[in-house]
Amino acid sequence: MARVTVEDCVDKVPNRFELVLLAAHRARSIANGSAVTVDPDNDKNPVIALREIAEKTIPPDDMREGLIHSIQKNVEVDEPEAAAAPSLPVERRPVLGRDDQASDTVVDVITEEQLLRGLESMTPTEPSANGGGSDRSG
């Protein structure tokens, strides 16, 4: 049946190399859980993929796009256009990594002892935090 299916596919995808790439990609996506668009008839995934191409249940252009995206390492991302969102004037833009000096005049300072006391107050009270969880009194 596969030989007849390949012959049926050549008129949909004339380049046999591309046909093999598309069918292999589709067979892998079927194996990964993609929905089958034809009756499986106990066929294996490569034969199902060829039958889908032959019956045009999935357009070859869609399969081609999926194959290209699966091979690409750097996917092109559309950058927003400059006119898409208004930008703040330079004097109103925040400076990254710094607080507004007008609203924050006191520098926060914490000692090591204060830090340790704060961390100790945050320790969990679960049995595993007490060294194993078993009560051995007595």
N, C-alpha and C positions, 0 to 999 in steps of 0.2 A: 504494500500500500504506500510506503514512503516514496518509492520511485515514481509512482504516478503523481503523488502529491508534489514532488519537486518539479515535475513537468508542468503541473498546473500552476505553480508559483512563478515560473520563469516569465510568463506574460505580465504578471503584476510587478515583479522586481526583476528587470532584465539582466542586471549584473549578478552573476552567480555568487561572486565573492560577497557582495552586499547582502544577498539573500541568506547566505550562511551566517553572516554576522547578525542580521536581524532575527533569524530563527533561533540562533543560540542565545541571544539576549532575551528573547521572549520566553524560551524554554527555562532559562534561569529565573526569570521573574515568576513564572508559573510555579516553579519549585519552591520559591520563597513565599508563595501564598497568594499570588495575583489571581484574580477571578478568570476562569476559562470562559471564552465566548462561544465555543462550539461544544457539541456533545462529545465527551472524552472517548467513548467506545473502547475502554480498556487500552487506549494507546498511551505510549510514553510521551513525556513532555516535548521532545523535539518534533514528534509527528503531530502533536496537537498544535504546536506553534506553526508548522508548515500548513496545516489545514486552516488555521485562522488567517494566514496570509492568502491562501488560495481562495477562501470564501469572502475575503475582504471584510471580516468582522472587526478588525482593527486596521485603520488606515496605515499604510506603510510609512507615511510621513510622521505619524505619531510615534511609531516604533523607532524610526530613525532619530527623532528628537530624544526619546528615552535612552537610546544607545549612546548618543553623543553626551548627554548629561551624566551617564554612568561612567564614561571614560574621562571626562574633564576633571582635572585636579584643581584648577582655579576657576571657579564659577564666576562669571561676570555679574556684578551687582550694579543695578541702576543707581547712580548717584542722584540725589535731589537737585533740581535745578535751582540756580541762584534766585530766580524770581518766585520760586514756589513758596518761600516763607520769608517774611521780612526779618532783617537782622537788626540787632540793637546797635545804636551808635557806639563808637569806640569808647567814649567816656562812661557809658553805662554797662559795658560788658564786664562780667566778673573775672577776676584774676584767679586762675586755677591754682589750688594749693594754698591759698591764703584767705584768712577771714577778713571780714570788713573791719578795719582798724577803728572806725568810729564807734562801732557798737561793742567791741571787745577790747577793753583797756586793761583787763587783768589777765595775766598769764597764769594758767592753771599749773600748779606744782604739786606733786605727790611724792611722799617719801617712800622708801622701800618698805618700811614698817606698815604704813597705811595701805600699801598695795597688798602685802601679805595678809593683813587683817581682813581686807575686802575679799580676797580670794578664799580665805578660810570660811567666811560667812556664806560663801556661795557653794560650798561642798555639798554633795548630795547626802541625804540621810537614809539611803537604801542600805540593806544588809551587806551588799558587796563592797560598800565603802568602808565598812568596819573591819575588814580583813577576813573575809570568807563567809560571813553571814551566820555562822553557828554560834549559839549562845552557850558558853562553857563556864557558867558560874557554878561554883559549888563543890 
